[in-house]
Amino acid sequence: MQTSPRLRLPRLLTLGTDSRLARGYLALFALSIPVMLLFPESPFAMAPVLLTAPLSLFAMVLPFGPGTEGGGAAEALATGFWVGWVLLSALVNAAALGALSGKPVARGPRALLAPAVDNWLARGYCALVAAALGVFLYAVLLSPDPGFAAIWPLIAAAPFSFVAVPLSLPAEYSGIPGLGTLVFTVAVGLAGLVNAVLIGRLAHRMRGARR
């Protein structure tokens, strides 16, 4: 059964509000907004963006956003786009969490991980994470100056990918060459896999697939 494009937003709204898990996530996101406004200079100011990752972080590659040069209408338009994108990212994340509810999760590793590879949306996301990791590994292993190459896989597999940083630091200073890079790569890959499973389950629910 295929879902028409005009019905996708209502289905997102339904999936994003019809379970306790999804509603709890939206409540946490709503709470992060006043926190960001009240403490704009603190690390908590990033809470709305981190809670809506990875979609919200993709807007970072755009050449405009809050604080766009020129002021006036240009800055208002850029800020409005950013706010709308973050809200849409929150809805998509809530819908992905809602897709986990209402149906029993299949048992067994193969059945559990199947949504990460059995649809084009999840496979495309996996390809994006793999490409980001490829850029990172090239920069670290072959480039004389890796710079900030790690930011791309972190963004692609956020928010779970941020765990890779504290996990890889002890390995980086363990004295074993390449161990830190290996731990970081594996951790980001697993974070991307978790996201891919969520994306895949959301894709199935959005098109009304019977599972």
Secondary structure, DSSP 8 states (H G I E B T S, - for coil): ----GGGHHHHHHHHTTSSHHHHHHHHHHHHHHHHHHH-TTSGGGGHHHHHTTTHHHHGGGSS--TT-TT-HHHHHHHHHHHHHHHHHHHHHHHHHHHTTSSS---SSHHHHHGGGTSSHHHHHHHHHHHHHHHHHHHHHHT-S--TTTTHHHHHHTTTGGGGHHHHHHHHHTSS-TTHHHHHHHHHHHHHHHHHHHHHHHHHHHHTT---
